[in-house]
Amino acid sequence: MLPNPLPLAANRTIRRGIVASAVVIAAALGATGRVLSQGMPAPPRTMLVAVSDSVHLEVVDWGGEGPTLILLTGLGHTAHVFDGFAPRLTSYLHVMGITRKGVGASSRPKNGYDTTTLVHDIVAVLDSLGLAKASFAGHSFAGSELSVLAARFPARVERLIYLDSGFDYRQMLDRIGVATALGSPQPPPATYHLPPWTVADWTLYAERSSGAGFPPSEVRQMSQVGPGDVIQGPVTDPEVLRAMLAGIEPAPLTAIRAPTLAIYAVPTSAEVMYPSWYAFDDSARAQGQRVYSAVSAEHAVQRARFHREVAGSRQVIITGARHYVFLTHPGEVANEILSFMLSK
């Protein structure tokens, strides 16, 4: 399953344009290692890094000491989706994130959204930052990038961490069909107010959809925000998301040689997969059950293939977790990442 940029899904007008592509699948200074007087981590440092003459990518730096870990996002997200999670790692790691082109503050070229080109962008970021190699953790859609990056540029990869992304997404989408993969029902809209929706409204809606919600900083980066904190629409063109989905390449799993950790979220039922199951009507429940049955069966096949083809890889299965596993189970995921990254 690929992530749904859920704050963009609550408004049904916007949903028609973007969810069909997205379901399946600031510039503030300060080191994250410091703590503000309110007890909150300092905001991350952000920068725009050139990957070509006309394309710049947003890089978010949460600071920290130790080996470099670069976080890659799911479809339609910016690196700020990790704003709440990344500080859990900075006591032991230097944590950074990349917002891929077409999304958030990064450039929005008309083409170049296939996996090969997106991976070349990642390598260009390493070059611009003067990093010979780094470790990478990728959620959902980023799993395709991780696999191609490790297979084609092994000298640039220290370690790999798949966050519910250790799948061959090309194979999976071709098998179960895009219509099924994109078919997750959404929570019914709130009845206590009418549009327009504010950042707070979108954030609450995301909690109802994903089980944890996204940092408000991520909602702002994904959205056009007007006066009064009103969401005016998505930043990302739906055609860009469709191009990314169409450009997913087969995962060259047998070519991966880097030490690899795959963390999987395995909901045990449709009721667990969908936080708002209790509010679904009969039609939405039937739809949710169909999607859950198809996706969970295919995920099991994909997990077995990944374990078989990625030599020496380690799998961690968090039963009862949801797709945004680093948001729904941040302690467990942070512990597994640190144990893996700091192991000899």
C-alpha positions in Angstrom: 0.0 0.0 0.0 1.2 3.5 -0.8 0.6 6.5 1.4 -2.4 8.8 1.1 -1.4 12.5 1.6 -4.5 12.6 3.9 -4.7 16.3 4.6 -5.5 16.6 0.9 -8.2 14.0 1.0 -10.8 15.6 3.4 -12.1 18.1 0.9 -14.0 16.0 -1.6 -13.4 18.5 -4.4 -9.7 18.2 -4.0 -10.0 14.5 -3.4 -11.4 13.7 -6.8 -8.3 15.3 -8.4 -5.6 13.8 -6.2 -6.6 10.7 -4.2 -6.9 8.7 -7.3 -3.1 9.0 -7.6 -2.0 9.3 -4.0 -3.9 6.8 -1.9 -1.9 3.7 -3.1 0.6 4.0 -2.7 11.0 26.7 8.1 13.8 27.9 7.0 14.4 28.2 10.7 17.9 27.9 12.1 18.7 25.8 15.1 20.2 22.3 15.8 17.7 19.6 16.7 19.9 18.5 19.5 19.0 21.6 21.4 15.8 21.9 23.3 13.7 25.0 23.5 12.5 26.4 26.8 9.1 24.8 26.2 10.7 21.4 26.1 10.2 21.0 22.3 12.9 20.2 19.8 14.3 23.2 18.0 13.0 23.5 14.4 15.2 21.9 11.7 17.4 23.7 9.3 16.2 23.7 5.7 18.1 24.4 2.5 17.6 24.1 -1.3 20.2 21.9 -3.0 20.8 22.0 -6.7 20.5 18.7 -8.5 20.6 20.2 -12.0 20.7 23.6 -13.6 17.0 24.1 -13.2 16.0 21.7 -10.3 16.5 22.3 -6.6 15.4 19.9 -3.8 14.6 20.8 -0.3 16.9 19.2 2.3 15.8 19.2 5.9 18.6 18.8 8.6 17.5 17.9 12.1 21.1 17.8 13.3 22.6 15.3 15.6 25.9 13.5 15.9 27.0 10.2 14.5 26.5 8.4 11.2 24.4 10.2 8.6 20.8 8.8 8.0 18.8 10.4 5.2 15.0 10.0 5.3 12.9 9.6 2.1 9.2 10.1 2.1 6.1 8.4 0.8 4.2 9.6 -2.3 3.1 13.2 -2.1 4.9 14.0 1.2 7.7 16.4 2.1 10.5 15.7 4.4 8.6 17.5 7.1 6.4 14.4 7.6 9.4 13.3 9.7 9.5 16.5 11.8 8.0 14.8 14.9 9.9 11.5 14.4 13.4 12.5 13.4 14.4 14.1 16.8 14.1 10.6 18.4 17.2 9.6 16.4 19.5 12.7 16.7 21.1 11.7 20.0 23.0 9.0 18.0 22.6 9.9 14.3 22.9 12.9 12.1 19.5 12.9 10.5 18.5 14.6 7.2 15.6 14.3 4.8 14.9 15.0 1.1 11.7 16.4 -0.4 11.6 14.9 -3.9 10.9 17.1 -6.9 7.3 18.1 -7.6 6.4 18.3 -3.9 6.5 21.0 -1.3 9.4 23.5 -1.6 11.3 21.5 -4.2 11.2 22.5 -7.9 8.4 21.3 -10.0 9.7 20.4 -13.5 7.4 19.0 -16.1 9.2 15.6 -16.3 11.8 13.4 -14.7 9.5 11.5 -12.2 10.6 7.9 -13.1 12.5 5.9 -10.5 15.8 6.2 -12.3 15.7 10.0 -12.5 14.6 10.3 -8.9 17.5 8.1 -7.8 19.9 10.3 -9.8 18.5 13.3 -7.8 19.4 11.6 -4.6 22.9 10.9 -5.7 23.2 14.6 -6.8 22.1 15.7 -3.3 24.9 13.5 -1.8 27.4 15.2 -4.2 26.1 18.7 -3.3 26.4 18.0 0.4 29.9 16.5 0.0 28.8 13.1 1.3 30.6 10.1 -0.2 27.9 7.7 1.2 25.1 7.6 3.7 22.5 5.4 5.1 18.9 5.7 3.9 15.5 5.1 5.5 12.5 5.3 3.1 8.7 5.1 3.7 6.2 3.5 1.3 6.8 4.8 -2.3 10.5 5.5 -1.4 11.1 1.8 -1.2 11.4 1.7 -5.0 14.0 4.4 -4.8 16.0 2.6 -2.1 16.2 -0.6 -4.1 17.3 1.1 -7.3 19.8 3.3 -5.4 21.4 0.4 -3.7 21.6 -1.8 -6.8 23.0 0.9 -9.1 25.1 3.0 -6.7 26.3 0.5 -4.1 29.3 2.7 -3.2 27.0 5.5 -2.1 24.9 3.4 0.3 26.0 2.5 3.8 22.8 0.8 5.1 19.1 0.6 4.1 16.0 0.8 6.2 12.6 0.1 4.6 9.7 1.6 6.5 6.7 -0.5 5.4 8.2 -0.2 1.9 10.1 -3.5 1.4 8.0 -4.4 -1.7 8.3 -4.4 -5.4 5.7 -1.8 -6.0 5.7 -2.2 -9.8 4.9 -5.9 -9.4 2.4 -5.2 -6.6 0.4 -2.6 -8.5 0.4 -4.7 -11.7 -0.9 -7.7 -9.7 -3.7 -6.3 -7.6 -4.6 -3.4 -10.0 -4.4 0.3 -9.4 -8.1 0.5 -8.8 -7.9 -1.9 -5.8 -4.7 -0.3 -4.5 -6.3 3.1 -4.7 -9.6 2.1 -3.3 -9.3 2.7 0.5 -12.4 4.4 1.9 -11.9 7.7 3.7 -13.5 8.8 7.0 -16.8 10.7 6.6 -16.3 14.5 6.8 -16.9 16.2 10.2 -20.4 17.4 10.7 -19.6 20.2 13.2 -18.4 22.7 10.6 -18.5 23.4 6.9 -15.6 24.2 4.6 -13.3 26.0 4.2 -10.9 23.7 6.1 -8.1 25.1 8.2 -4.7 23.5 8.9 -6.1 22.3 12.3 -9.1 20.7 10.5 -6.8 18.9 8.0 -4.5 17.7 10.8 -7.4 16.2 12.8 -8.8 14.6 9.6 -5.4 13.0 9.0 -5.4 11.6 12.5 -8.8 9.9 11.8 -7.4 8.5 8.5 -3.8 7.4 9.3 -4.2 6.7 13.0 -1.6 9.2 14.0 -1.8 12.2 11.7 1.0 14.4 10.3 2.9 17.2 11.9 1.3 20.6 11.3 4.5 21.6 9.5 3.9 18.9 7.0 0.3 19.9 6.4 1.5 23.5 5.7 4.2 22.2 3.3 1.8 20.0 1.3 -0.9 22.7 1.1 -1.6 26.2 -0.2 -2.5 28.1 3.0 -4.3 31.4 2.9 -5.4 34.0 5.4 -6.9 32.5 8.6 -4.9 29.3 8.1 -7.4 28.2 5.5 -6.3 25.4 3.2 -6.8 26.6 -0.4 -5.7 23.4 -2.2 -2.7 21.0 -2.6 0.7 22.2 -3.6 1.5 19.2 -5.7 -0.1 18.8 -9.2 -2.0 15.5 -9.3 -0.4 14.9 -12.7 3.0 14.8 -10.9 1.7 12.0 -8.6 0.4 10.1 -11.5 3.7 10.4 -13.3 5.5 9.1 -10.2 3.2 6.1 -10.0 3.6 5.4 -13.8 7.4 5.7 -13.5 7.9 3.1 -10.7 10.4 0.5 -11.9 10.8 -3.1 -10.9 12.8 -3.6 -7.7 16.2 -5.2 -8.4 16.1 -6.9 -5.0 18.8 -9.6 -5.7 21.3 -6.8 -6.6 21.1 -5.2 -3.1 24.3 -5.8 -1.1 24.0 -3.2 1.7 23.0 -4.3 5.2 19.2 -4.0 5.2 16.5 -3.7 7.7 12.8 -4.0 6.7 10.2 -2.9 9.2 6.7 -3.9 8.3 3.3 -2.8 9.6 0.9 -5.7 9.6 -2.7 -4.8 10.6 -4.5 -7.9 11.7 -7.9 -6.9 10.2 -9.7 -4.2 8.2 -10.9 -2.8 11.5 -7.3 -2.3 12.5 -6.2 -1.0 9.1 -8.8 1.8 9.1 -9.0 3.9 12.3 -12.4 5.2 11.4 -13.9 1.8 10.8 -16.5 2.4 13.5 -17.8 5.4 11.5 -18.0 3.6 8.1 -21.3 2.8 6.7 -21.9 -0.7 5.2 -20.7 0.3 1.8 -17.4 1.7 3.1 -16.9 -1.3 5.3 -17.4 -3.7 2.3 -15.0 -1.6 0.3 -12.4 -1.5 3.1 -12.6 -5.2 3.6 -12.0 -5.8 -0.2 -8.9 -3.6 -0.1 -7.6 -5.1 3.1 -8.0 -8.6 1.8 -6.2 -7.9 -1.5 -3.5 -5.7 0.0 -2.7 -7.9 3.0 -2.4 -11.1 0.9 -0.1 -9.3 -1.6 2.0 -7.9 1.2 2.6 -11.3 2.6 3.8 -12.5 -0.8 6.0 -9.4 -1.1 7.6 -9.8 2.4 8.5 -13.4 1.6 10.1 -12.4 -1.7 12.0 -9.6 -0.1 13.4 -11.9 2.6 14.3 -14.5 0.0 16.0 -12.1 -2.5 17.7 -9.5 -0.3 20.6 -11.5 1.1 21.1 -11.2 4.8 18.2 -8.7 5.3 16.5 -8.5 8.7 12.7 -8.2 9.0 10.8 -6.7 11.9 7.0 -7.2 11.8 4.9 -4.9 14.0 1.6 -6.6 14.3 -1.4 -4.3 14.5 0.5 -1.3 13.1 -0.6 0.9 10.3 1.1 2.0 7.1 2.6 5.2 8.7 4.3 3.0 11.1 6.9 5.6 12.2 3.9 7.8 13.3 1.7 5.1 14.8 4.6 3.3 16.6 7.5 5.9 16.8 9.1 4.3 19.8 9.3 0.9 18.4 10.5 2.1 15.0 13.2 4.4 16.5 14.5 1.6 18.7 14.8 -0.7 15.7 16.5 1.9 13.6 19.1 2.9 16.3 19.8 -0.8 17.1 20.4 -1.5 13.4 22.4 1.7 12.6 24.7 1.4 15.6 25.3 -2.3 15.3 28.8 -3.5 14.2 
